[in-house]
Amino acid sequence: MASRFQQFQTKTIQVSRLVTKNGGPYYKEMKERAIQVSQLVTKNGGPYCREMMERAIQVSQLLTKNGGSYYRELMKRNKTYIKEPSSVETCQLLAKQLFYTRLASIPRRYEAFWKELDSLKELLKTKEAWNIENASMAALIGVECYAWFFGGEIIGRGFTITGYHV
């Protein structure tokens, strides 16, 4: 099994190197090597691999047959949201409109934030309003905030927990 996997891995590496190095002039050789890889996988991969390839072919045929009609139907349904004529200037205009609309909504969001904060302060002042449901919801939100913070830290460090690439 290990030798089959090594064969597959070396053939895949050869194809990827050929593609990245030479690109267009060696298209026939790339195609032949890709066919060799797929034959190797189907021959040695067992019945599941053949079934998976057959299903992938069915899905690709379905998409090529029905993809265009789905796209036309989607465009027809959402015609009210399409700005004509579609050009670079139109896209830039819509981007500016979106930016300034969002900018104009800052004062309302700022006021809503302070109202929410005031209602939270009132909730914390009165002990009668505290029950298990409110406490569990507050704990859940706190854990979620901590998880987002921790996830952001990991992403910021390049997906390492300690900051070192081990």
DSSP file (Angstrom, degrees, kcal/mol; ACC not computed):
  #  RESIDUE AA STRUCTURE BP1 BP2  ACC     N-H-->O    O-->H-N    N-H-->O    O-->H-N    TCO  KAPPA ALPHA  PHI   PSI    X-CA   Y-CA   Z-CA
    1    1 A M     >        0   0    0      0, 0.0     4,-2.2     0, 0.0     5,-0.2   0.000 360.0 360.0 360.0 -38.7    0.0    0.0    0.0
    2    2 A A  H  >  +     0   0    0      1,-0.2     4,-2.4     2,-0.2     5,-0.1   0.880 360.0  52.0 -66.1 -36.4    2.8    2.4    0.8
    3    3 A S  H  > S+     0   0    0      2,-0.2     4,-2.5     1,-0.2    -1,-0.2   0.889 108.7  50.7 -68.7 -37.1    4.5    1.8   -2.5
    4    4 A R  H  > S+     0   0    0      2,-0.2     4,-2.6     1,-0.2    -1,-0.2   0.919 111.9  47.5 -62.8 -43.4    1.2    2.6   -4.4
    5    5 A F  H  X S+     0   0    0     -4,-2.2     4,-2.7     1,-0.2    -2,-0.2   0.907 111.3  50.5 -65.0 -40.5    0.9    5.8   -2.4
    6    6 A Q  H  X S+     0   0    0     -4,-2.4     4,-2.7     2,-0.2    -2,-0.2   0.895 110.0  50.8 -64.1 -39.2    4.5    6.7   -3.1
    7    7 A Q  H  X S+     0   0    0     -4,-2.5     4,-2.5     2,-0.2     5,-0.2   0.946 112.5  46.2 -60.2 -48.2    3.9    6.1   -6.8
    8    8 A F  H  X S+     0   0    0     -4,-2.6     4,-2.3     1,-0.2    -2,-0.2   0.913 113.3  49.7 -60.6 -43.2    0.9    8.3   -6.8
    9    9 A Q  H  X S+     0   0    0     -4,-2.7     4,-2.4     2,-0.2    -1,-0.2   0.912 111.5  47.4 -65.5 -43.2    2.7   11.0   -4.8
   10   10 A T  H  X S+     0   0    0     -4,-2.7     4,-2.4     2,-0.2    -1,-0.2   0.907 112.4  49.4 -66.6 -40.2    5.7   11.0   -7.1
   11   11 A K  H  X S+     0   0    0     -4,-2.5     4,-2.3     2,-0.2    -1,-0.2   0.911 111.9  49.1 -63.4 -41.4    3.5   11.2  -10.2
   12   12 A T  H  X S+     0   0    0     -4,-2.3     4,-2.6    -5,-0.2    -2,-0.2   0.911 111.3  49.0 -64.3 -42.0    1.5   14.1   -8.7
   13   13 A I  H  X S+     0   0    0     -4,-2.4     4,-2.5     2,-0.2     5,-0.2   0.902 110.0  51.9 -64.7 -40.3    4.7   15.9   -7.8
   14   14 A Q  H  X S+     0   0    0     -4,-2.4     4,-2.4     2,-0.2    -2,-0.2   0.928 111.2  47.2 -61.1 -44.5    6.1   15.4  -11.3
   15   15 A V  H  X S+     0   0    0     -4,-2.3     4,-2.4     1,-0.2    -2,-0.2   0.933 113.1  47.8 -63.6 -45.6    2.9   16.8  -12.9
   16   16 A S  H  X S+     0   0    0     -4,-2.6     4,-2.5     1,-0.2     5,-0.2   0.889 112.5  49.1 -66.1 -37.5    2.8   19.9  -10.5
   17   17 A R  H  X S+     0   0    0     -4,-2.5     4,-2.4     2,-0.2     5,-0.3   0.913 111.2  49.9 -65.2 -41.2    6.5   20.6  -11.2
   18   18 A L  H  X>S+     0   0    0     -4,-2.4     4,-2.5    -5,-0.2     5,-1.1   0.901 112.2  48.0 -63.6 -40.6    5.9   20.4  -14.9
   19   19 A V  H  X5S+     0   0    0     -4,-2.4     4,-0.8     3,-0.2    -2,-0.2   0.943 115.2  43.2 -65.6 -47.8    3.0   22.7  -14.7
   20   20 A T  H  <5S+     0   0    0     -4,-2.5    -2,-0.2    -5,-0.2    -1,-0.2   0.847 121.2  40.5 -70.0 -31.7    4.7   25.3  -12.6
   21   21 A K  H  <5S+     0   0    0     -4,-2.4    -2,-0.2    -5,-0.2    -3,-0.2   0.925 132.8  12.3 -82.0 -45.9    7.9   25.2  -14.5
   22   22 A N  H  <5S+     0   0    0     -4,-2.5     2,-0.3    -5,-0.3    -3,-0.2   0.742  73.7 172.2-112.8 -28.7    6.8   25.0  -18.2
   23   23 A G    ><< +     0   0    0     -5,-1.1     3,-0.6    -4,-0.8    -1,-0.2  -0.354  66.6  18.4  61.0-116.7    3.1   25.7  -18.4
   24   24 A G  G >  S+     0   0    0     -2,-0.3     3,-1.4     1,-0.2    -1,-0.2   0.855 115.2  57.6 -63.8 -48.2    1.9   25.9  -22.0
   25   25 A P  G 3  S+     0   0    0      0, 0.0     3,-0.3     0, 0.0    -1,-0.2   0.756 109.1  47.3 -62.5 -24.0    4.6   24.3  -24.3
   26   26 A Y  G <> S+     0   0    0     -3,-0.6     4,-2.3     1,-0.2     5,-0.2  -0.116  70.8 125.6-108.0  36.3    4.3   20.9  -22.5
   27   27 A Y  H <> S+     0   0    0     -3,-1.4     4,-2.6     1,-0.2    -1,-0.2   0.900  72.4  51.7 -62.9 -42.6    0.6   20.6  -22.4
   28   28 A K  H  > S+     0   0    0     -3,-0.3     4,-2.5     1,-0.2    -1,-0.2   0.924 111.5  46.6 -62.1 -44.1    0.5   17.2  -24.1
   29   29 A E  H  > S+     0   0    0      2,-0.2     4,-2.5     1,-0.2    -1,-0.2   0.900 111.8  51.5 -65.4 -39.8    3.0   15.8  -21.6
   30   30 A M  H  X S+     0   0    0     -4,-2.3     4,-2.5     1,-0.2    -2,-0.2   0.926 110.8  48.6 -60.0 -44.2    1.1   17.3  -18.7
   31   31 A K  H  X S+     0   0    0     -4,-2.6     4,-2.2     1,-0.2    -2,-0.2   0.913 111.2  49.5 -64.2 -43.0   -2.1   15.7  -20.0
   32   32 A E  H  X S+     0   0    0     -4,-2.5     4,-2.3     1,-0.2    -1,-0.2   0.913 112.3  47.5 -63.0 -42.6   -0.5   12.3  -20.4
   33   33 A R  H  X S+     0   0    0     -4,-2.5     4,-2.4     2,-0.2    -1,-0.2   0.888 110.3  52.0 -67.7 -37.2    0.9   12.4  -16.9
   34   34 A A  H  X S+     0   0    0     -4,-2.5     4,-2.4     2,-0.2    -1,-0.2   0.893 110.0  49.6 -64.5 -37.6   -2.4   13.5  -15.4
   35   35 A I  H  X S+     0   0    0     -4,-2.2     4,-2.6     2,-0.2    -2,-0.2   0.906 109.4  52.2 -65.7 -40.5   -4.0   10.5  -17.2
   36   36 A Q  H  X S+     0   0    0     -4,-2.3     4,-2.5     1,-0.2    -2,-0.2   0.915 110.0  48.8 -60.5 -42.4   -1.4    8.2  -15.8
   37   37 A V  H  X S+     0   0    0     -4,-2.4     4,-2.3     2,-0.2    -2,-0.2   0.936 111.9  47.4 -63.7 -46.3   -2.1    9.5  -12.3
   38   38 A S  H  X S+     0   0    0     -4,-2.4     4,-2.5     1,-0.2    -1,-0.2   0.883 112.8  49.6 -65.3 -36.7   -5.8    9.1  -12.7
   39   39 A Q  H  X S+     0   0    0     -4,-2.6     4,-2.6     2,-0.2     5,-0.2   0.901 110.1  51.4 -66.0 -39.7   -5.3    5.5  -14.1
   40   40 A L  H  X S+     0   0    0     -4,-2.5     4,-2.3    -5,-0.2     5,-0.2   0.906 111.6  47.2 -62.3 -41.5   -3.0    4.7  -11.2
   41   41 A V  H  X S+     0   0    0     -4,-2.3     4,-2.3     1,-0.2    -2,-0.2   0.930 114.4  45.4 -67.1 -45.2   -5.6    5.9   -8.7
   42   42 A T  H  < S+     0   0    0     -4,-2.5     4,-0.4     1,-0.2    -2,-0.2   0.871 115.7  47.3 -69.1 -34.2   -8.5    4.0  -10.3
   43   43 A K  H  < S+     0   0    0     -4,-2.6    -1,-0.2    -5,-0.2    -2,-0.2   0.910 127.5  24.6 -71.2 -41.5   -6.5    0.8  -10.7
   44   44 A N  H  < S+     0   0    0     -4,-2.3    -2,-0.2    -5,-0.2    -3,-0.2   0.541 106.5  76.3-102.6  -8.3   -5.1    0.8   -7.1
   45   45 A G  S  < S-     0   0    0     -4,-2.3     4,-0.4    -5,-0.2     3,-0.3   0.653  89.6-134.8 -83.3 -13.9   -7.7    2.8   -5.3
   46   46 A G     >  -     0   0    0     -4,-0.4     4,-1.5     1,-0.2     3,-0.3  -0.315  43.0 -46.6  90.8-176.6  -10.3    0.1   -5.1
   47   47 A P  H  > S+     0   0    0      0, 0.0     4,-2.3     0, 0.0    -1,-0.2   0.791 130.8  59.7 -67.3 -28.5  -14.0    0.3   -5.7
   48   48 A Y  H  > S+     0   0    0     -3,-0.3     4,-2.5     1,-0.2    -2,-0.2   0.891 103.8  50.4 -68.4 -37.4  -14.6    3.4   -3.7
   49   49 A C  H  > S+     0   0    0     -4,-0.4     4,-2.4    -3,-0.3    -1,-0.2   0.913 111.0  48.5 -66.9 -42.1  -12.2    5.4   -5.8
   50   50 A R  H  X S+     0   0    0     -4,-1.5     4,-2.6     2,-0.2    -2,-0.2   0.929 112.8  48.4 -62.3 -44.5  -14.0    4.3   -9.0
   51   51 A E  H  X S+     0   0    0     -4,-2.3     4,-2.4     1,-0.2    -2,-0.2   0.897 110.8  51.1 -62.3 -40.4  -17.4    5.1   -7.5
   52   52 A M  H  X S+     0   0    0     -4,-2.5     4,-2.3     2,-0.2    -1,-0.2   0.910 110.7  48.1 -64.4 -42.0  -16.1    8.5   -6.4
   53   53 A M  H  X S+     0   0    0     -4,-2.4     4,-2.3     2,-0.2    -2,-0.2   0.905 110.8  51.5 -65.1 -40.9  -14.8    9.3   -9.9
   54   54 A E  H  X S+     0   0    0     -4,-2.6     4,-2.3     1,-0.2    -2,-0.2   0.915 111.4  47.4 -61.6 -42.4  -18.1    8.2  -11.5
   55   55 A R  H  X S+     0   0    0     -4,-2.4     4,-2.6     2,-0.2    -1,-0.2   0.888 109.6  52.9 -67.1 -37.7  -20.0   10.5   -9.2
   56   56 A A  H  X S+     0   0    0     -4,-2.3     4,-2.4     2,-0.2    -1,-0.2   0.895 109.7  49.3 -63.5 -38.9  -17.6   13.3   -9.9
   57   57 A I  H  X S+     0   0    0     -4,-2.3     4,-2.4     2,-0.2    -2,-0.2   0.913 110.7  50.4 -65.6 -42.1  -18.3   12.8  -13.6
   58   58 A Q  H  X S+     0   0    0     -4,-2.3     4,-2.4     2,-0.2    -2,-0.2   0.918 111.5  47.9 -61.6 -43.7  -22.1   12.8  -13.0
   59   59 A V  H  X S+     0   0    0     -4,-2.6     4,-2.6     2,-0.2    -2,-0.2   0.918 111.7  49.3 -64.6 -43.1  -21.9   16.0  -11.0
   60   60 A S  H  X S+     0   0    0     -4,-2.4     4,-2.4     1,-0.2    -1,-0.2   0.890 111.7  49.3 -65.3 -37.2  -19.8   17.7  -13.7
   61   61 A Q  H  X S+     0   0    0     -4,-2.4     4,-2.1     2,-0.2    -1,-0.2   0.905 111.1  50.0 -66.2 -40.1  -22.2   16.6  -16.4
   62   62 A L  H  X S+     0   0    0     -4,-2.4     4,-2.9     2,-0.2     5,-0.3   0.916 112.0  47.9 -62.7 -43.4  -25.1   17.9  -14.4
   63   63 A L  H  X S+     0   0    0     -4,-2.6     4,-2.2     1,-0.2     5,-0.2   0.909 112.3  47.9 -65.9 -41.5  -23.4   21.2  -13.8
   64   64 A T  H  < S+     0   0    0     -4,-2.4     4,-0.3    -5,-0.2    -1,-0.2   0.857 117.5  43.2 -68.9 -31.5  -22.5   21.7  -17.5
   65   65 A K  H  < S+     0   0    0     -4,-2.1     4,-0.3    -5,-0.2    -2,-0.2   0.909 129.8  22.4 -78.3 -41.9  -26.0   20.7  -18.6
   66   66 A N  H  X S+     0   0    0     -4,-2.9     4,-2.0    -5,-0.2     5,-0.2   0.495  98.7  88.1-106.6  -5.4  -28.0   22.8  -16.0
   67   67 A G  H  X S+     0   0    0     -4,-2.2     4,-2.1    -5,-0.3     5,-0.1   0.898  89.2  49.2 -63.7 -41.9  -25.6   25.5  -14.9
   68   68 A G  H  > S+     0   0    0     -4,-0.3     4,-2.5    -5,-0.2    -1,-0.2   0.903 111.2  48.4 -65.9 -42.1  -26.5   27.9  -17.6
   69   69 A S  H  > S+     0   0    0     -4,-0.3     4,-2.4     1,-0.2    -1,-0.2   0.887 111.3  51.0 -67.5 -37.0  -30.3   27.7  -17.1
   70   70 A Y  H  X S+     0   0    0     -4,-2.0     4,-2.4     2,-0.2    -1,-0.2   0.910 110.5  49.5 -64.2 -41.5  -29.8   28.1  -13.3
   71   71 A Y  H  X S+     0   0    0     -4,-2.1     4,-2.4     2,-0.2    -2,-0.2   0.931 111.7  47.9 -63.1 -46.4  -27.7   31.2  -13.9
   72   72 A R  H  X S+     0   0    0     -4,-2.5     4,-2.3     1,-0.2    -2,-0.2   0.911 112.9  48.7 -61.8 -42.0  -30.3   32.7  -16.3
   73   73 A E  H  X S+     0   0    0     -4,-2.4     4,-2.4     2,-0.2    -1,-0.2   0.908 111.1  50.3 -64.3 -41.5  -33.1   32.0  -13.8
   74   74 A L  H  X S+     0   0    0     -4,-2.4     4,-1.7     1,-0.2    -2,-0.2   0.910 111.9  47.4 -62.7 -43.2  -31.1   33.6  -11.0
   75   75 A M  H  < S+     0   0    0     -4,-2.4    -1,-0.2     1,-0.2    -2,-0.2   0.883 111.9  50.3 -66.3 -38.3  -30.4   36.7  -13.0
   76   76 A K  H >< S+     0   0    0     -4,-2.3     3,-1.0     1,-0.2    -2,-0.2   0.902 110.4  49.7 -67.3 -40.1  -34.1   37.0  -14.1
   77   77 A R  H 3< S+     0   0    0     -4,-2.4     3,-0.3     1,-0.2    -1,-0.2   0.852 118.0  39.3 -65.4 -34.4  -35.3   36.6  -10.5
   78   78 A N  T >< S+     0   0    0     -4,-1.7     3,-1.4     1,-0.2     4,-0.3  -0.015  75.3 121.8-107.5  28.8  -32.9   39.3   -9.2
   79   79 A K  G X   +     0   0    0     -3,-1.0     3,-1.1     1,-0.3    -1,-0.2   0.787  67.1  65.2 -62.8 -28.2  -33.2   41.7  -12.1
   80   80 A T  G 3  S+     0   0    0     -3,-0.3    -1,-0.3     1,-0.2    -2,-0.1   0.756 100.9  51.1 -67.4 -22.2  -34.3   44.5   -9.8
   81   81 A Y  G <  S+     0   0    0     -3,-1.4     2,-0.5     2,-0.1    -1,-0.2   0.486  88.9  97.3 -93.0  -3.0  -31.0   44.5   -8.0
   82   82 A I    <   -     0   0    0     -3,-1.1     2,-0.6    -4,-0.3     4,-0.0  -0.748  65.1-145.9 -93.0 130.1  -28.9   44.7  -11.2
   83   83 A K        -     0   0    0     -2,-0.5    -2,-0.1     2,-0.0     7,-0.1  -0.839  26.5-119.6 -96.7 121.6  -27.7   48.2  -12.1
   84   84 A E  S    S+     0   0    0     -2,-0.6     2,-0.1     1,-0.1     3,-0.0  -0.840  89.1  37.1-104.9 144.9  -27.5   48.8  -15.9
   85   85 A P  S    S-     0   0    0      0, 0.0     2,-0.8     0, 0.0     5,-0.2   0.619  81.7-148.2 -78.0 144.3  -25.2   49.5  -17.7
   86   86 A S        +     0   0    0     -2,-0.1     2,-0.3     4,-0.1    -2,-0.1  -0.701  41.8 134.1 -83.8 112.2  -22.7   47.4  -15.8
   87   87 A S  S  > S-     0   0    0     -2,-0.8     4,-2.2     1,-0.1     5,-0.2  -0.875  70.5 -93.7-146.1 176.2  -19.4   49.1  -16.1
   88   88 A V  H  > S+     0   0    0     -2,-0.3     4,-2.4     1,-0.2     5,-0.2   0.896 124.0  52.8 -63.4 -40.4  -16.4   50.0  -14.0
   89   89 A E  H  > S+     0   0    0      2,-0.2     4,-2.5     1,-0.2    -1,-0.2   0.901 108.4  50.1 -63.4 -41.0  -17.9   53.5  -13.4
   90   90 A T  H  > S+     0   0    0      2,-0.2     4,-2.6     1,-0.2    -1,-0.2   0.917 111.1  49.0 -63.3 -43.1  -21.2   52.0  -12.2
   91   91 A C  H  X S+     0   0    0     -4,-2.2     4,-2.2     1,-0.2    -2,-0.2   0.900 111.8  48.7 -63.8 -40.5  -19.3   49.6   -9.8
   92   92 A Q  H  X S+     0   0    0     -4,-2.4     4,-2.3     2,-0.2    -1,-0.2   0.903 111.0  50.6 -66.0 -40.2  -17.3   52.5   -8.4
   93   93 A L  H  X S+     0   0    0     -4,-2.5     4,-2.5     2,-0.2    -2,-0.2   0.928 111.6  47.4 -62.1 -45.6  -20.4   54.6   -8.0
   94   94 A L  H  X S+     0   0    0     -4,-2.6     4,-2.5     1,-0.2    -2,-0.2   0.876 110.6  52.3 -65.1 -36.7  -22.2   51.8   -6.1
   95   95 A A  H  X S+     0   0    0     -4,-2.2     4,-2.4     2,-0.2    -1,-0.2   0.910 110.8  47.5 -64.8 -41.2  -19.1   51.2   -3.9
   96   96 A K  H  X S+     0   0    0     -4,-2.3     4,-2.7     2,-0.2     5,-0.3   0.917 111.4  51.0 -65.1 -42.0  -19.1   54.9   -3.0
   97   97 A Q  H  X S+     0   0    0     -4,-2.5     4,-2.1     1,-0.2    -2,-0.2   0.919 111.7  47.3 -61.3 -43.3  -22.8   54.9   -2.2
   98   98 A L  H  X S+     0   0    0     -4,-2.5     4,-2.4     2,-0.2     5,-0.2   0.924 112.2  50.3 -63.6 -43.9  -22.4   51.8    0.0
   99   99 A F  H  X S+     0   0    0     -4,-2.4     4,-2.2     1,-0.2    -2,-0.2   0.940 114.5  42.2 -61.0 -48.8  -19.4   53.4    1.8
  100  100 A Y  H  X S+     0   0    0     -4,-2.7     4,-2.1     2,-0.2    -1,-0.2   0.805 112.1  54.8 -73.7 -27.5  -21.2   56.7    2.5
  101  101 A T  H  X S+     0   0    0     -4,-2.1     4,-1.1    -5,-0.3    -1,-0.2   0.925 111.4  44.9 -66.4 -43.8  -24.4   55.0    3.5
  102  102 A R  H  < S+     0   0    0     -4,-2.4     4,-0.3     1,-0.2     3,-0.3   0.881 112.8  51.9 -65.3 -37.4  -22.5   52.9    6.0
  103  103 A L  H >< S+     0   0    0     -4,-2.2     3,-1.1     1,-0.2    -1,-0.2   0.882 107.3  52.4 -65.4 -38.4  -20.7   56.0    7.2
  104  104 A A  H 3< S+     0   0    0     -4,-2.1     4,-0.4     1,-0.2    -1,-0.2   0.737 102.9  59.7 -70.3 -21.8  -24.0   57.9    7.6
  105  105 A S  T 3X S+     0   0    0     -4,-1.1     4,-2.1    -3,-0.3    -1,-0.2   0.508  79.2  91.3 -85.7  -2.4  -25.4   55.0    9.8
  106  106 A I  H <> S+     0   0    0     -3,-1.1     4,-2.7    -4,-0.3     5,-0.2   0.921  82.1  52.5 -60.2 -46.9  -22.6   55.4   12.4
  107  107 A P  H  > S+     0   0    0      0, 0.0     4,-2.3     0, 0.0    -1,-0.2   0.903 111.0  47.5 -59.3 -39.2  -24.5   57.9   14.7
  108  108 A R  H  > S+     0   0    0     -4,-0.4     4,-2.3     2,-0.2    -2,-0.2   0.913 114.0  46.7 -66.5 -41.2  -27.5   55.6   14.8
  109  109 A R  H  X S+     0   0    0     -4,-2.1     4,-2.2     2,-0.2    -1,-0.2   0.868 110.7  53.6 -67.5 -35.0  -25.4   52.6   15.6
  110  110 A Y  H  X S+     0   0    0     -4,-2.7     4,-1.9    -5,-0.2    -2,-0.2   0.925 110.7  46.0 -63.3 -45.8  -23.5   54.6   18.2
  111  111 A E  H  X S+     0   0    0     -4,-2.3     4,-2.1     1,-0.2    -2,-0.2   0.903 111.9  51.3 -64.3 -41.1  -26.7   55.6   20.0
  112  112 A A  H  X S+     0   0    0     -4,-2.3     4,-2.4     1,-0.2    -1,-0.2   0.880 107.5  54.1 -64.0 -37.5  -28.0   52.0   19.8
  113  113 A F  H  X S+     0   0    0     -4,-2.2     4,-2.3     1,-0.2    -1,-0.2   0.935 109.7  46.3 -61.1 -46.5  -24.8   50.7   21.4
  114  114 A W  H  X S+     0   0    0     -4,-1.9     4,-2.5     2,-0.2    -2,-0.2   0.854 110.7  53.1 -68.3 -33.3  -25.1   53.1   24.3
  115  115 A K  H  X S+     0   0    0     -4,-2.1     4,-2.4     2,-0.2    -1,-0.2   0.929 110.4  47.5 -65.0 -43.1  -28.8   52.2   24.8
  116  116 A E  H  X S+     0   0    0     -4,-2.4     4,-2.0     1,-0.2    -2,-0.2   0.903 112.0  50.0 -62.3 -40.8  -27.8   48.5   24.9
  117  117 A L  H  X S+     0   0    0     -4,-2.3     4,-2.3     2,-0.2    -2,-0.2   0.898 110.2  50.2 -65.7 -40.5  -25.0   49.3   27.4
  118  118 A D  H  X S+     0   0    0     -4,-2.5     4,-2.3     2,-0.2    -2,-0.2   0.904 109.9  50.1 -63.9 -41.0  -27.4   51.3   29.6
  119  119 A S  H  X S+     0   0    0     -4,-2.4     4,-2.0     1,-0.2    -1,-0.2   0.867 110.0  51.4 -66.8 -33.5  -29.9   48.4   29.6
  120  120 A L  H  X S+     0   0    0     -4,-2.0     4,-2.1     2,-0.2    -2,-0.2   0.900 108.7  51.1 -66.6 -40.2  -27.1   46.0   30.6
  121  121 A K  H  X S+     0   0    0     -4,-2.3     4,-1.6     1,-0.2    -2,-0.2   0.922 110.6  48.7 -62.1 -43.1  -26.1   48.3   33.4
  122  122 A E  H  X S+     0   0    0     -4,-2.3     4,-1.6     1,-0.2    -1,-0.2   0.884 109.6  52.6 -63.5 -38.2  -29.7   48.4   34.7
  123  123 A L  H  < S+     0   0    0     -4,-2.0    -1,-0.2     1,-0.2    -2,-0.2   0.887 109.4  49.0 -65.0 -38.1  -29.9   44.6   34.4
  124  124 A L  H  < S+     0   0    0     -4,-2.1    -1,-0.2     1,-0.2    -2,-0.2   0.808 108.0  55.4 -71.5 -28.2  -26.8   44.3   36.5
  125  125 A K  H  < S+     0   0    0     -4,-1.6     2,-0.6    -5,-0.2    -1,-0.2   0.873  99.8  64.4 -72.7 -36.6  -28.1   46.7   39.2
  126  126 A T     <  -     0   0    0     -4,-1.6     3,-0.3     1,-0.1     4,-0.3  -0.784  60.9-167.4 -95.7 123.3  -31.3   44.8   39.8
  127  127 A K  S >  S+     0   0    0     -2,-0.6     3,-0.8     1,-0.2    -1,-0.1   0.728  83.5  68.4 -78.2 -21.4  -30.9   41.3   41.3
  128  128 A E  T 3  S+     0   0    0      1,-0.2    -1,-0.2     3,-0.0    -5,-0.1   0.821  95.0  55.8 -67.7 -29.2  -34.5   40.4   40.7
  129  129 A A  T 3  S+     0   0    0     -3,-0.3     2,-0.6    -6,-0.2    -1,-0.2   0.670  87.8  95.3 -78.1 -15.2  -34.0   40.4   36.9
  130  130 A W    <   +     0   0    0     -3,-0.8     2,-0.3    -4,-0.3    -6,-0.0  -0.657  47.6 150.6 -81.7 122.8  -31.1   37.9   37.2
  131  131 A N     >  -     0   0    0     -2,-0.6     4,-2.4     1,-0.0     5,-0.2  -0.803  61.2 -88.3-135.1-178.1  -32.2   34.3   36.7
  132  132 A I  H  > S+     0   0    0     -2,-0.3     4,-2.7     1,-0.2     5,-0.2   0.875 123.8  54.7 -63.2 -37.6  -30.5   31.2   35.4
  133  133 A E  H  > S+     0   0    0      2,-0.2     4,-2.1     1,-0.2    -1,-0.2   0.941 111.2  43.2 -64.1 -46.8  -31.4   32.0   31.8
  134  134 A N  H  > S+     0   0    0      2,-0.2     4,-2.4     1,-0.2    -2,-0.2   0.909 115.5  49.3 -65.1 -41.7  -29.9   35.5   31.8
  135  135 A A  H  X S+     0   0    0     -4,-2.4     4,-2.3     1,-0.2    -2,-0.2   0.911 112.0  47.4 -65.5 -41.6  -26.8   34.3   33.7
  136  136 A S  H  X S+     0   0    0     -4,-2.7     4,-2.4    -5,-0.2    -1,-0.2   0.880 111.6  51.1 -67.8 -36.2  -26.2   31.4   31.3
  137  137 A M  H  X S+     0   0    0     -4,-2.1     4,-2.3    -5,-0.2    -2,-0.2   0.911 110.8  48.3 -66.1 -41.5  -26.7   33.7   28.3
  138  138 A A  H  X S+     0   0    0     -4,-2.4     4,-2.3     2,-0.2    -2,-0.2   0.905 112.5  48.8 -64.8 -40.9  -24.2   36.2   29.7
  139  139 A A  H  X S+     0   0    0     -4,-2.3     4,-2.5     2,-0.2    -2,-0.2   0.904 110.5  51.2 -65.2 -40.7  -21.7   33.3   30.3
  140  140 A L  H  X S+     0   0    0     -4,-2.4     4,-2.4     2,-0.2    -2,-0.2   0.910 110.6  47.8 -63.2 -42.8  -22.2   32.0   26.8
  141  141 A I  H  X S+     0   0    0     -4,-2.3     4,-2.5     2,-0.2    -1,-0.2   0.901 111.5  51.4 -65.4 -40.4  -21.6   35.4   25.2
  142  142 A G  H  X S+     0   0    0     -4,-2.3     4,-2.2     2,-0.2    -2,-0.2   0.912 111.1  47.0 -62.6 -42.8  -18.5   35.8   27.4
  143  143 A V  H  X S+     0   0    0     -4,-2.5     4,-2.5     2,-0.2    -2,-0.2   0.899 111.8  51.3 -65.2 -40.3  -17.1   32.4   26.3
  144  144 A E  H  X S+     0   0    0     -4,-2.4     4,-2.5     2,-0.2    -2,-0.2   0.916 109.6  49.3 -63.6 -43.1  -17.9   33.2   22.6
  145  145 A C  H  X S+     0   0    0     -4,-2.5     4,-2.3     1,-0.2    -2,-0.2   0.919 112.2  48.5 -61.2 -43.1  -16.1   36.6   22.9
  146  146 A Y  H  X S+     0   0    0     -4,-2.2     4,-2.8     2,-0.2    -2,-0.2   0.901 110.6  51.1 -63.9 -40.1  -13.1   34.8   24.4
  147  147 A A  H  X S+     0   0    0     -4,-2.5     4,-2.8     2,-0.2    -2,-0.2   0.909 110.6  48.2 -64.8 -42.2  -13.1   32.2   21.7
  148  148 A W  H  X S+     0   0    0     -4,-2.5     4,-2.3     2,-0.2    -1,-0.2   0.905 113.2  48.7 -64.0 -40.1  -13.2   34.8   18.9
  149  149 A F  H  X S+     0   0    0     -4,-2.3     4,-2.1    -5,-0.2    -2,-0.2   0.941 113.3  46.0 -63.2 -47.4  -10.3   36.6   20.6
  150  150 A F  H  X S+     0   0    0     -4,-2.8     4,-2.2     1,-0.2    -2,-0.2   0.901 112.4  50.9 -64.2 -41.7   -8.3   33.4   21.0
  151  151 A G  H  X S+     0   0    0     -4,-2.8     4,-2.4     1,-0.2    -1,-0.2   0.899 109.8  50.5 -62.0 -40.7   -9.0   32.4   17.4
  152  152 A G  H  X S+     0   0    0     -4,-2.3     4,-2.5     1,-0.2    -2,-0.2   0.875 108.6  52.3 -64.5 -37.4   -7.9   35.8   16.2
  153  153 A E  H  X S+     0   0    0     -4,-2.1     4,-1.5     2,-0.2    -2,-0.2   0.920 110.0  48.1 -63.6 -43.1   -4.7   35.5   18.2
  154  154 A I  H  <>S+     0   0    0     -4,-2.2     5,-2.0     2,-0.2     6,-0.8   0.921 113.2  47.3 -64.3 -43.7   -4.0   32.2   16.6
  155  155 A I  H ><5S+     0   0    0     -4,-2.4     3,-1.6     1,-0.2    -1,-0.2   0.905 110.0  53.8 -64.0 -40.5   -4.7   33.5   13.1
  156  156 A G  H 3<5S+     0   0    0     -4,-2.5    -1,-0.2     1,-0.3    -2,-0.2   0.801 106.0  53.2 -64.3 -29.1   -2.5   36.5   13.8
  157  157 A R  T 3<5S-     0   0    0     -4,-1.5    -1,-0.3     3,-0.2    -2,-0.2   0.327 129.1 -94.4 -88.1   8.8    0.4   34.3   14.8
  158  158 A G  T < 5S-     0   0    0     -3,-1.6    -3,-0.2     1,-0.1    -2,-0.1   0.876  75.5 -57.3  82.3  38.1    0.2   32.4   11.6
  159  159 A F  S   <S+     0   0    0     -5,-2.0     2,-0.4     1,-0.2    -4,-0.2   0.814 104.4 125.4  61.3  35.7   -2.0   29.5   12.8
  160  160 A T        -     0   0    0     -6,-0.8    -1,-0.2     1,-0.1    -3,-0.2  -0.960  55.2-146.7-120.4 145.4    0.4   28.5   15.7
  161  161 A I  S    S+     0   0    0     -2,-0.4    -1,-0.1     1,-0.2    -2,-0.1   0.902  99.2  31.3 -76.8 -40.9   -0.7   28.2   19.3
  162  162 A T  S    S-     0   0    0      2,-0.3    -1,-0.2    -5,-0.0     3,-0.1   0.641 109.3-111.8 -93.2 -15.2    2.5   29.3   20.9
  163  163 A G  S    S+     0   0    0      1,-0.4     2,-0.4    -9,-0.1    -2,-0.1   0.329  86.4 103.8  99.3  -6.8    3.7   31.6   18.1
  164  164 A Y  S    S-     0   0    0      2,-0.0     2,-0.9     0, 0.0    -1,-0.4  -0.876  74.5-124.4-110.2 141.6    6.6   29.4   17.1
  165  165 A H              0   0    0     -2,-0.4    -5,-0.0     1,-0.2    -6,-0.0  -0.752 360.0 360.0 -85.0 109.6    6.6   27.2   14.0
  166  166 A V              0   0    0     -2,-0.9    -1,-0.2     0, 0.0    -6,-0.0   0.418 360.0 360.0 -98.1 360.0    7.3   23.8   15.4
